[in-house]
Amino acid sequence: MTTLGNLESNSNSYFEALATAERRALHSFFDQHVVEDDDLGYFALDEGDYNALPAHLASRVVHTVHGGMLDEY
């Protein structure tokens, strides 16, 4: 059974990860992902850290913020 404290904690970790992803995306060519983790709650992941996102991480992505920089110059 999930308690209210766990829901609030997960909610807080989601919004913290989302804020981190949004900040990073402004200054990155790469997408930023919010990933769900059983132990950590949620965390932000920079797609640029991986050539292709491994399946075990890709399956846990709950939100993506697209990179804000363009390399078309």
N, CA, C and O atoms as CSV, one atom per row, in Angstrom:
chain,resi,resn,atom,element,x,y,z
A,1,MET,N,N,0.838,-1.182,0.000
A,1,MET,CA,C,0.000,0.000,0.000
A,1,MET,C,C,0.878,1.239,0.000
A,1,MET,O,O,1.810,1.342,0.798
A,2,THR,N,N,0.592,2.169,-0.880
A,2,THR,CA,C,1.343,3.416,-0.977
A,2,THR,C,C,0.769,4.423,0.006
A,2,THR,O,O,-0.442,4.638,0.052
A,3,THR,N,N,1.634,5.031,0.781
A,3,THR,CA,C,1.174,6.019,1.742
A,3,THR,C,C,1.234,7.403,1.127
A,3,THR,O,O,1.881,7.615,0.101
A,4,LEU,N,N,0.549,8.342,1.767
A,4,LEU,CA,C,0.525,9.715,1.274
A,4,LEU,C,C,1.925,10.309,1.254
A,4,LEU,O,O,2.261,11.070,0.346
A,5,GLY,N,N,2.749,9.969,2.246
A,5,GLY,CA,C,4.130,10.459,2.282
A,5,GLY,C,C,4.927,10.012,1.069
A,5,GLY,O,O,5.710,10.789,0.523
A,6,ASN,N,N,4.738,8.771,0.641
A,6,ASN,CA,C,5.442,8.272,-0.539
A,6,ASN,C,C,4.970,8.981,-1.791
A,6,ASN,O,O,5.777,9.287,-2.670
A,7,LEU,N,N,3.668,9.249,-1.887
A,7,LEU,CA,C,3.142,9.956,-3.058
A,7,LEU,C,C,3.699,11.370,-3.136
A,7,LEU,O,O,4.071,11.836,-4.213
A,8,GLU,N,N,3.758,12.053,-1.994
A,8,GLU,CA,C,4.309,13.410,-1.976
A,8,GLU,C,C,5.783,13.396,-2.323
A,8,GLU,O,O,6.256,14.269,-3.051
A,9,SER,N,N,6.512,12.424,-1.815
A,9,SER,CA,C,7.936,12.299,-2.102
A,9,SER,C,C,8.168,12.042,-3.586
A,9,SER,O,O,9.032,12.671,-4.197
A,10,ASN,N,N,7.401,11.121,-4.172
A,10,ASN,CA,C,7.525,10.845,-5.597
A,10,ASN,C,C,7.144,12.053,-6.424
A,10,ASN,O,O,7.789,12.351,-7.429
A,11,SER,N,N,6.104,12.749,-6.008
A,11,SER,CA,C,5.679,13.949,-6.725
A,11,SER,C,C,6.782,15.005,-6.686
A,11,SER,O,O,7.086,15.631,-7.702
A,12,ASN,N,N,7.376,15.199,-5.516
A,12,ASN,CA,C,8.467,16.170,-5.390
A,12,ASN,C,C,9.653,15.787,-6.255
A,12,ASN,O,O,10.231,16.639,-6.928
A,13,SER,N,N,10.025,14.499,-6.244
A,13,SER,CA,C,11.185,14.089,-7.046
A,13,SER,C,C,10.890,14.231,-8.537
A,13,SER,O,O,11.794,14.534,-9.316
A,14,TYR,N,N,9.625,14.014,-8.947
A,14,TYR,CA,C,9.263,14.200,-10.359
A,14,TYR,C,C,9.439,15.665,-10.753
A,14,TYR,O,O,10.068,15.959,-11.770
A,15,PHE,N,N,8.891,16.580,-9.963
A,15,PHE,CA,C,8.969,17.998,-10.324
A,15,PHE,C,C,10.389,18.533,-10.241
A,15,PHE,O,O,10.757,19.423,-11.007
A,16,GLU,N,N,11.186,18.009,-9.330
A,16,GLU,CA,C,12.597,18.398,-9.268
A,16,GLU,C,C,13.338,17.910,-10.518
A,16,GLU,O,O,14.125,18.653,-11.103
A,17,ALA,N,N,13.087,16.667,-10.923
A,17,ALA,CA,C,13.724,16.128,-12.127
A,17,ALA,C,C,13.260,16.885,-13.368
A,17,ALA,O,O,14.057,17.148,-14.269
A,18,LEU,N,N,11.986,17.233,-13.420
A,18,LEU,CA,C,11.456,17.989,-14.554
A,18,LEU,C,C,12.104,19.368,-14.634
A,18,LEU,O,O,12.480,19.812,-15.719
A,19,ALA,N,N,12.237,20.044,-13.506
A,19,ALA,CA,C,12.881,21.364,-13.497
A,19,ALA,C,C,14.336,21.260,-13.948
A,19,ALA,O,O,14.814,22.119,-14.688
A,20,THR,N,N,15.036,20.234,-13.518
A,20,THR,CA,C,16.424,20.016,-13.935
A,20,THR,C,C,16.497,19.777,-15.436
A,20,THR,O,O,17.348,20.351,-16.116
A,21,ALA,N,N,15.612,18.935,-15.955
A,21,ALA,CA,C,15.590,18.635,-17.391
A,21,ALA,C,C,15.302,19.891,-18.203
A,21,ALA,O,O,15.931,20.116,-19.236
A,22,GLU,N,N,14.364,20.706,-17.751
A,22,GLU,CA,C,14.030,21.934,-18.476
A,22,GLU,C,C,15.188,22.920,-18.476
A,22,GLU,O,O,15.452,23.560,-19.494
A,23,ARG,N,N,15.885,23.052,-17.346
A,23,ARG,CA,C,17.055,23.946,-17.286
A,23,ARG,C,C,18.157,23.465,-18.215
A,23,ARG,O,O,18.738,24.258,-18.957
A,24,ARG,N,N,18.447,22.178,-18.178
A,24,ARG,CA,C,19.510,21.616,-19.028
A,24,ARG,C,C,19.177,21.751,-20.506
A,24,ARG,O,O,20.055,22.035,-21.321
A,25,ALA,N,N,17.912,21.549,-20.853
A,25,ALA,CA,C,17.502,21.558,-22.258
A,25,ALA,C,C,17.733,22.918,-22.905
A,25,ALA,O,O,17.987,22.992,-24.107
A,26,LEU,N,N,17.650,23.978,-22.139
A,26,LEU,CA,C,17.864,25.317,-22.694
A,26,LEU,C,C,19.256,25.483,-23.286
A,26,LEU,O,O,19.452,26.264,-24.217
A,27,HIS,N,N,20.216,24.749,-22.746
A,27,HIS,CA,C,21.623,24.918,-23.135
A,27,HIS,C,C,22.219,23.638,-23.718
A,27,HIS,O,O,23.423,23.403,-23.611
A,28,SER,N,N,21.373,22.816,-24.333
A,28,SER,CA,C,21.851,21.531,-24.832
A,28,SER,C,C,21.293,21.239,-26.220
A,28,SER,O,O,20.188,21.660,-26.561
A,29,PHE,N,N,22.064,20.523,-27.001
A,29,PHE,CA,C,21.598,20.023,-28.294
A,29,PHE,C,C,20.773,18.748,-28.105
A,29,PHE,O,O,20.013,18.357,-28.992
A,30,PHE,N,N,20.926,18.107,-26.949
A,30,PHE,CA,C,20.328,16.799,-26.692
A,30,PHE,C,C,19.039,16.906,-25.894
A,30,PHE,O,O,18.841,17.840,-25.117
A,31,ASP,N,N,18.167,15.926,-26.106
A,31,ASP,CA,C,16.941,15.840,-25.319
A,31,ASP,C,C,17.286,15.470,-23.879
A,31,ASP,O,O,18.266,14.778,-23.604
A,32,GLN,N,N,16.449,15.953,-22.983
A,32,GLN,CA,C,16.582,15.642,-21.565
A,32,GLN,C,C,15.359,14.816,-21.168
A,32,GLN,O,O,14.226,15.180,-21.483
A,33,HIS,N,N,15.593,13.721,-20.488
A,33,HIS,CA,C,14.510,12.809,-20.129
A,33,HIS,C,C,14.311,12.778,-18.620
A,33,HIS,O,O,15.267,12.866,-17.850
A,34,VAL,N,N,13.054,12.651,-18.214
A,34,VAL,CA,C,12.722,12.364,-16.821
A,34,VAL,C,C,12.472,10.863,-16.767
A,34,VAL,O,O,11.606,10.337,-17.465
A,35,VAL,N,N,13.244,10.184,-15.928
A,35,VAL,CA,C,13.216,8.727,-15.854
A,35,VAL,C,C,12.723,8.305,-14.472
A,35,VAL,O,O,13.143,8.854,-13.453
A,36,GLU,N,N,11.824,7.319,-14.455
A,36,GLU,CA,C,11.320,6.781,-13.191
A,36,GLU,C,C,12.245,5.677,-12.704
A,36,GLU,O,O,12.649,4.804,-13.472
A,37,ASP,N,N,12.577,5.727,-11.416
A,37,ASP,CA,C,13.446,4.722,-10.809
A,37,ASP,C,C,12.799,4.225,-9.522
A,37,ASP,O,O,12.260,5.016,-8.748
A,38,ASP,N,N,12.854,2.930,-9.297
A,38,ASP,CA,C,12.231,2.346,-8.108
A,38,ASP,C,C,12.850,2.872,-6.820
A,38,ASP,O,O,12.137,3.084,-5.839
A,39,ASP,N,N,14.143,3.083,-6.806
A,39,ASP,CA,C,14.829,3.513,-5.584
A,39,ASP,C,C,14.892,5.027,-5.437
A,39,ASP,O,O,14.715,5.551,-4.337
A,40,LEU,N,N,15.142,5.732,-6.535
A,40,LEU,CA,C,15.354,7.178,-6.482
A,40,LEU,C,C,14.086,7.999,-6.680
A,40,LEU,O,O,14.082,9.193,-6.380
A,41,GLY,N,N,13.045,7.413,-7.162
A,41,GLY,CA,C,11.859,8.177,-7.553
A,41,GLY,C,C,12.009,8.547,-9.014
A,41,GLY,O,O,11.776,7.718,-9.894
A,42,TYR,N,N,12.398,9.786,-9.281
A,42,TYR,CA,C,12.610,10.265,-10.644
A,42,TYR,C,C,13.935,11.003,-10.717
A,42,TYR,O,O,14.386,11.588,-9.733
A,43,PHE,N,N,14.561,10.971,-11.899
A,43,PHE,CA,C,15.786,11.738,-12.099
A,43,PHE,C,C,15.854,12.195,-13.552
A,43,PHE,O,O,15.206,11.626,-14.430
A,44,ALA,N,N,16.650,13.232,-13.785
A,44,ALA,CA,C,16.836,13.776,-15.135
A,44,ALA,C,C,18.033,13.098,-15.777
A,44,ALA,O,O,19.044,12.841,-15.123
A,45,LEU,N,N,17.906,12.810,-17.077
A,45,LEU,CA,C,18.951,12.108,-17.818
A,45,LEU,C,C,19.203,12.846,-19.127
A,45,LEU,O,O,18.268,13.126,-19.876
A,46,ASP,N,N,20.451,13.156,-19.398
A,46,ASP,CA,C,20.842,13.825,-20.630
A,46,ASP,C,C,21.094,12.774,-21.699
A,46,ASP,O,O,21.948,11.905,-21.526
A,47,GLU,N,N,20.357,12.846,-22.806
A,47,GLU,CA,C,20.508,11.869,-23.885
A,47,GLU,C,C,21.911,11.897,-24.474
A,47,GLU,O,O,22.365,10.897,-25.031
A,48,GLY,N,N,22.592,13.008,-24.361
A,48,GLY,CA,C,23.941,13.131,-24.895
A,48,GLY,C,C,24.958,12.276,-24.169
A,48,GLY,O,O,26.073,12.093,-24.657
A,49,ASP,N,N,24.592,11.746,-23.005
A,49,ASP,CA,C,25.493,10.867,-22.263
A,49,ASP,C,C,25.542,9.467,-22.864
A,49,ASP,O,O,26.396,8.662,-22.493
A,50,TYR,N,N,24.632,9.172,-23.789
A,50,TYR,CA,C,24.527,7.842,-24.393
A,50,TYR,C,C,24.440,7.985,-25.905
A,50,TYR,O,O,23.830,8.933,-26.399
A,51,ASN,N,N,25.039,7.058,-26.648
A,51,ASN,CA,C,24.878,7.072,-28.103
A,51,ASN,C,C,23.429,6.802,-28.464
A,51,ASN,O,O,22.813,7.565,-29.209
A,52,ALA,N,N,22.900,5.742,-27.948
A,52,ALA,CA,C,21.476,5.427,-28.057
A,52,ALA,C,C,21.032,5.039,-26.661
A,52,ALA,O,O,21.727,4.292,-25.972
A,53,LEU,N,N,19.902,5.530,-26.246
A,53,LEU,CA,C,19.423,5.248,-24.898
A,53,LEU,C,C,19.194,3.747,-24.742
A,53,LEU,O,O,18.429,3.165,-25.512
A,54,PRO,N,N,19.839,3.104,-23.763
A,54,PRO,CA,C,19.648,1.666,-23.565
A,54,PRO,C,C,18.181,1.336,-23.270
A,54,PRO,O,O,17.462,2.149,-22.689
A,55,ALA,N,N,17.754,0.169,-23.666
A,55,ALA,CA,C,16.350,-0.228,-23.531
A,55,ALA,C,C,15.872,-0.174,-22.089
A,55,ALA,O,O,14.725,0.193,-21.835
A,56,HIS,N,N,16.735,-0.535,-21.137
A,56,HIS,CA,C,16.299,-0.525,-19.736
A,56,HIS,C,C,16.035,0.892,-19.232
A,56,HIS,O,O,15.262,1.069,-18.291
A,57,LEU,N,N,16.652,1.894,-19.830
A,57,LEU,CA,C,16.357,3.285,-19.475
A,57,LEU,C,C,15.215,3.847,-20.323
A,57,LEU,O,O,14.342,4.544,-19.807
A,58,ALA,N,N,15.220,3.548,-21.606
A,58,ALA,CA,C,14.184,4.065,-22.506
A,58,ALA,C,C,12.788,3.642,-22.069
A,58,ALA,O,O,11.829,4.395,-22.238
A,59,SER,N,N,12.671,2.454,-21.514
A,59,SER,CA,C,11.361,1.965,-21.093
A,59,SER,C,C,10.849,2.669,-19.842
A,59,SER,O,O,9.666,2.565,-19.517
A,60,ARG,N,N,11.721,3.385,-19.135
A,60,ARG,CA,C,11.312,4.078,-17.914
A,60,ARG,C,C,11.188,5.588,-18.084
A,60,ARG,O,O,10.941,6.294,-17.107
A,61,VAL,N,N,11.356,6.102,-19.311
A,61,VAL,CA,C,11.202,7.535,-19.574
A,61,VAL,C,C,9.724,7.901,-19.457
A,61,VAL,O,O,8.866,7.293,-20.097
A,62,VAL,N,N,9.442,8.908,-18.626
A,62,VAL,CA,C,8.055,9.344,-18.445
A,62,VAL,C,C,7.790,10.710,-19.063
A,62,VAL,O,O,6.636,11.085,-19.271
A,63,HIS,N,N,8.856,11.459,-19.359
A,63,HIS,CA,C,8.697,12.770,-19.995
A,63,HIS,C,C,10.006,13.139,-20.679
A,63,HIS,O,O,11.086,12.797,-20.198
A,64,THR,N,N,9.902,13.837,-21.800
A,64,THR,CA,C,11.083,14.295,-22.537
A,64,THR,C,C,10.965,15.783,-22.811
A,64,THR,O,O,9.921,16.269,-23.246
A,65,VAL,N,N,12.058,16.504,-22.548
A,65,VAL,CA,C,12.152,17.917,-22.889
A,65,VAL,C,C,13.181,18.006,-24.006
A,65,VAL,O,O,14.327,17.595,-23.825
A,66,HIS,N,N,12.790,18.531,-25.146
A,66,HIS,CA,C,13.674,18.590,-26.296
A,66,HIS,C,C,14.753,19.645,-26.109
A,66,HIS,O,O,14.502,20.726,-25.577
A,67,GLY,N,N,15.958,19.310,-26.556
A,67,GLY,CA,C,17.078,20.242,-26.455
A,67,GLY,C,C,16.762,21.539,-27.178
A,67,GLY,O,O,16.177,21.544,-28.260
A,68,GLY,N,N,17.169,22.649,-26.547
A,68,GLY,CA,C,16.812,23.968,-27.057
A,68,GLY,C,C,17.814,24.580,-28.011
A,68,GLY,O,O,17.511,25.604,-28.623
A,69,MET,N,N,18.988,24.004,-28.167
A,69,MET,CA,C,19.994,24.591,-29.038
A,69,MET,C,C,19.946,23.913,-30.406
A,69,MET,O,O,19.663,22.720,-30.520
A,70,LEU,N,N,20.225,24.694,-31.423
A,70,LEU,CA,C,20.272,24.163,-32.789
A,70,LEU,C,C,21.708,24.210,-33.273
A,70,LEU,O,O,22.441,25.147,-32.957
A,71,ASP,N,N,22.113,23.213,-34.033
A,71,ASP,CA,C,23.471,23.218,-34.590
A,71,ASP,C,C,23.434,23.408,-36.099
A,71,ASP,O,O,24.230,22.817,-36.828
A,72,GLU,N,N,22.514,24.228,-36.557
A,72,GLU,CA,C,22.340,24.464,-37.995
A,72,GLU,C,C,23.099,25.701,-38.481
A,72,GLU,O,O,22.806,26.210,-39.563
A,73,TYR,N,N,24.048,26.184,-37.719
A,73,TYR,CA,C,24.759,27.398,-38.112
A,73,TYR,C,C,26.023,27.075,-38.851
A,73,TYR,O,O,26.749,27.982,-39.258
